[in-house]
Amino acid sequence: MIQGESFREAASEARAALKRYPRSVRLQLLLAKAEMGLGRFDEAVKALEPAVQAGWGGVELNGTLGLAHFRLGQFEQATAFLEKAEAAGAVSTEFRKKLGYARYYLRDGRGAMVVLCRLAFCR
């Protein structure tokens, strides 16, 4: 419960700061991560839409969007954003795992595909 309260506080503070600085990608990322901490992945995606529309990119933005889409079960969008994050620079093991799983779900493969995903992306 304490952790949930921290995410609520972070989300409300990020929203208040975004009213003063609406173009801040850093604040949009903070809001999105707070929303993800609360389990509101659709709100996280909405929080990052202005940054995407403005043409911002990078590992953190694309990775966060990829993870949010993954948790929503939107594997095509998850794969697209996670691949952009991977191409933009070093990504964490968590990103690679989610990218591998998203690719697997999209292909709906069996047997060997599971092994390939685990070997290639889930180290």
C-alpha positions as CSV (number, residue, x, y, z in Angstrom):
1,M,0.0,0.0,0.0
2,I,2.8,2.4,0.8
3,Q,4.3,1.7,-2.7
4,G,1.0,2.5,-4.3
5,E,0.7,5.7,-2.4
6,S,4.1,6.7,-3.6
7,F,3.1,6.2,-7.2
8,R,-0.1,8.2,-6.7
9,E,1.9,11.0,-5.2
10,A,4.4,10.9,-8.1
11,A,1.6,10.9,-10.6
12,S,-0.1,13.9,-9.1
13,E,3.1,15.8,-8.8
14,A,4.1,15.0,-12.4
15,R,0.6,16.2,-13.6
16,A,1.0,19.4,-11.7
17,A,4.5,20.0,-13.1
18,L,3.3,19.3,-16.6
19,K,0.7,22.1,-16.3
20,R,3.7,24.5,-15.9
21,Y,6.0,22.7,-18.4
22,P,3.7,20.9,-20.9
23,R,6.6,20.1,-23.4
24,S,8.8,18.4,-20.8
25,V,9.5,14.8,-22.0
26,R,11.2,14.0,-18.7
27,L,8.0,14.9,-16.8
28,Q,5.9,12.9,-19.3
29,L,8.2,9.9,-18.7
30,L,7.8,10.3,-14.9
31,L,4.1,10.5,-15.2
32,A,4.0,7.4,-17.4
33,K,6.2,5.4,-15.1
34,A,4.0,6.4,-12.1
35,E,0.9,5.3,-14.0
36,M,2.6,2.0,-14.9
37,G,3.4,1.6,-11.2
38,L,-0.3,1.9,-10.5
39,G,-1.1,-0.6,-13.1
40,R,-2.7,2.0,-15.5
41,F,-0.8,1.1,-18.6
42,D,-3.3,2.9,-20.9
43,E,-2.8,6.1,-19.0
44,A,1.0,5.6,-19.4
45,V,0.6,5.4,-23.1
46,K,-1.6,8.5,-23.1
47,A,1.0,10.4,-21.0
48,L,3.7,9.8,-23.6
49,E,1.6,10.6,-26.7
50,P,2.7,14.3,-26.8
51,A,6.4,13.3,-26.8
52,V,5.8,10.8,-29.7
53,Q,3.8,13.3,-31.7
54,A,6.6,15.9,-31.2
55,G,9.0,13.4,-32.7
56,W,11.0,12.6,-29.6
57,G,12.6,9.2,-29.3
58,G,15.3,7.5,-27.5
59,V,15.8,4.4,-25.5
60,E,13.9,5.4,-22.4
61,L,10.8,6.8,-24.2
62,N,10.5,4.0,-26.7
63,G,11.3,1.4,-24.1
64,T,8.7,2.7,-21.7
65,L,6.1,2.8,-24.5
66,G,7.0,-0.7,-25.5
67,L,6.6,-2.1,-22.0
68,A,3.3,-0.3,-21.5
69,H,1.9,-1.7,-24.8
70,F,3.3,-5.1,-23.9
71,R,1.4,-5.1,-20.6
72,L,-1.8,-4.0,-22.5
73,G,-1.4,-7.1,-24.8
74,Q,-0.7,-4.9,-27.8
75,F,2.2,-6.9,-29.1
76,E,2.6,-5.2,-32.5
77,Q,3.0,-1.8,-30.9
78,A,5.2,-3.2,-28.2
79,T,7.5,-4.8,-30.8
80,A,7.8,-1.6,-32.8
81,F,8.7,0.6,-29.8
82,L,11.0,-2.0,-28.2
83,E,12.8,-2.4,-31.5
84,K,13.2,1.4,-31.7
85,A,14.6,1.4,-28.2
86,E,17.0,-1.4,-29.1
87,A,18.2,0.5,-32.2
88,A,18.6,3.8,-30.3
89,G,21.1,2.3,-27.8
90,A,21.8,0.0,-25.0
91,V,18.6,-1.6,-23.5
92,S,18.1,-3.5,-20.3
93,T,17.5,-7.2,-20.1
94,E,13.9,-6.5,-19.3
95,F,13.4,-4.8,-22.6
96,R,15.0,-7.6,-24.5
97,K,12.8,-10.2,-22.7
98,K,9.7,-8.2,-23.5
99,L,10.8,-7.8,-27.1
100,G,11.4,-11.5,-27.5
101,Y,8.0,-12.4,-25.9
102,A,6.2,-9.8,-28.1
103,R,7.8,-11.3,-31.2
104,Y,6.8,-14.7,-30.1
105,Y,3.2,-13.8,-29.4
106,L,3.0,-12.1,-32.8
107,R,4.3,-15.2,-34.6
108,D,2.2,-17.6,-32.5
109,G,5.0,-20.1,-33.0
110,R,5.5,-23.3,-31.1
111,G,8.4,-25.3,-29.8
112,A,11.5,-24.1,-31.6
113,M,10.3,-20.4,-31.6
114,V,10.1,-20.5,-27.8
115,V,13.7,-21.7,-27.6
116,L,14.9,-19.1,-30.1
117,C,13.2,-16.3,-28.2
118,R,14.7,-17.4,-25.0
119,L,18.2,-17.8,-26.4
120,A,18.3,-14.6,-28.4
121,F,16.4,-12.1,-26.2
122,C,15.9,-13.4,-22.7
123,R,19.4,-13.7,-21.4
